[in-house]
């Protein structure tokens, strides 16, 4: 079992959003468990860390002028959470597969979809569907905070939006 100090450092690094320190402490715990003969647990911890390094998208630093104008969210919804007609679910799975196998499409001179427009009445599942697609592809969703974007000065609103979309 991890030491009390290791657990404290693990929790602290999580809340400080310090993934490098978090990974280091987790690997220390794995090494400690391996010494105790708990090789399965040690291997599981290492696999989780390795998978997180592969799946986590690399994002550039946010321009200080854009701070507070949008949120970066890593959704938790899964495809199994969605209740829709089979033909709609097939379309969503196709979008996910196109992105997942974009290299294969590219080899055949084809491209995957890079833009999707959802439309419909409120409460029909547009945001949830976008969250599911993002989660399945291990990508974040960006939520633009319109109350922070819109200003009374002509052109400033569109300039801020342009900066946000350039960042994304």
C-alpha positions in Angstrom: 0.0 0.0 0.0 1.2 3.5 -0.7 2.6 5.5 2.1 0.7 8.4 3.7 3.1 10.9 2.2 2.7 9.4 -1.3 -1.1 9.6 -1.0 -0.9 13.3 0.2 1.4 14.2 -2.7 -0.8 12.4 -5.2 -3.9 14.3 -4.1 -2.0 17.6 -3.9 -0.6 17.2 -7.4 -4.0 16.4 -8.7 -5.6 19.6 -7.3 -2.6 21.6 -8.4 -3.2 20.2 -11.9 0.4 19.0 -12.0 0.2 15.9 -14.1 4.0 15.4 -14.3 4.3 15.2 -10.5 1.1 13.1 -10.3 2.7 10.6 -12.8 6.0 10.6 -10.8 4.3 9.8 -7.5 2.0 7.2 -9.1 5.1 5.5 -10.6 6.8 5.6 -7.1 3.7 3.8 -5.7 4.0 1.2 -8.5 7.6 0.7 -7.7 6.8 0.3 -4.0 4.1 -2.2 -4.7 6.4 -4.2 -7.0 9.0 -4.4 -4.2 6.2 -5.8 -1.9 5.6 -8.5 -4.6 2.3 -6.9 -5.9 3.4 -7.1 -9.5 -0.1 -7.1 -10.9 -1.0 -3.9 -9.2 2.3 -2.3 -10.2 1.8 -3.3 -13.8 -1.7 -2.0 -13.8 -0.6 1.4 -12.5 2.1 1.6 -15.1 -0.4 0.7 -17.9 -2.8 3.3 -16.7 -0.1 6.0 -16.8 1.2 4.9 -20.2 -2.4 4.9 -21.7 -3.0 8.4 -20.2 0.1 9.7 -21.9 -0.9 8.3 -25.2 -4.6 9.4 -25.1 -4.2 12.9 -23.7 -4.2 15.6 -26.4 -1.3 18.0 -26.3 -2.7 21.6 -25.9 -0.8 24.8 -26.3 -0.8 27.3 -23.5 -3.8 29.7 -23.3 -3.1 33.3 -24.3 -3.7 35.4 -21.1 -6.1 37.6 -23.2 -8.3 34.6 -23.7 -8.4 33.4 -20.1 -11.9 33.3 -18.8 -13.5 33.5 -22.2 -14.1 29.8 -22.7 -14.0 26.5 -20.7 -12.1 23.4 -21.6 -14.1 20.4 -20.6 -13.2 16.7 -20.7 -16.7 15.0 -20.9 -17.6 11.8 -19.1 -20.5 10.6 -21.3 -20.2 7.4 -23.2 -21.9 6.1 -26.3 -23.7 3.5 -24.2 -25.4 6.5 -22.3 -27.1 7.6 -25.5 -30.7 6.5 -26.2 -31.5 7.1 -29.9 -32.8 5.3 -32.9 -30.3 2.7 -34.3 -29.8 4.7 -37.5 -28.7 7.8 -35.5 -26.4 5.7 -33.3 -24.9 4.2 -36.5 -24.2 7.8 -37.8 -22.5 8.7 -34.6 -20.4 5.5 -34.6 -19.4 6.3 -38.2 -18.2 9.8 -37.2 -16.1 8.3 -34.4 -14.7 5.6 -36.7 -13.8 8.1 -39.4 -11.8 10.1 -36.9 -10.2 7.0 -35.3 -9.2 5.5 -38.7 -8.4 8.8 -40.4 -4.9 7.6 -41.4 -6.5 4.7 -43.2 -8.9 7.0 -45.0 -5.9 9.3 -45.9 -4.1 6.4 -47.5 -7.1 6.0 -49.9 -7.1 9.8 -50.7 -10.2 10.3 -48.4 -10.7 12.6 -45.5 -12.6 12.3 -42.2 -15.2 14.8 -41.2 -13.7 17.7 -39.2 -16.8 19.7 -38.7 -20.3 18.6 -37.6 -23.3 20.8 -37.2 -26.0 19.7 -34.8 -29.4 21.4 -35.0 -32.7 20.8 -33.2 -34.9 22.0 -30.4 -33.6 22.5 -26.9 -33.3 19.2 -24.9 -32.9 16.9 -27.9 -29.3 15.8 -27.1 -27.1 18.0 -29.2 -24.6 18.8 -26.4 -24.7 15.3 -25.0 -24.0 13.9 -28.5 -21.0 16.2 -28.9 -19.8 15.2 -25.4 -20.0 11.6 -26.3 -18.1 12.0 -29.5 -15.4 14.1 -27.7 -15.1 11.5 -24.9 -14.9 8.6 -27.3 -12.1 10.3 -29.2 -10.4 11.5 -26.0 -10.8 15.2 -27.0 -11.9 18.2 -24.9 -15.0 20.3 -25.6 -14.7 24.0 -25.6 -17.6 26.1 -24.2 -17.5 29.7 -25.2 -18.8 32.0 -22.5 -20.8 34.5 -24.6 -21.4 36.9 -21.6 -17.6 37.3 -21.5 -17.2 37.7 -25.3 -19.9 40.2 -26.3 -18.8 43.8 -25.7 -20.2 47.2 -26.6 -17.2 48.0 -28.9 -17.7 47.2 -32.6 -15.3 44.5 -33.8 -14.0 43.5 -30.4 -16.5 40.6 -30.1 -15.6 39.1 -33.5 -11.9 39.6 -32.7 -12.2 37.6 -29.5 -14.2 34.9 -31.2 -11.5 34.7 -33.9 -8.8 34.3 -31.3 -10.7 31.6 -29.5 -11.3 29.6 -32.7 -7.7 30.1 -33.8 -6.6 28.6 -30.4 -9.0 25.7 -30.6 
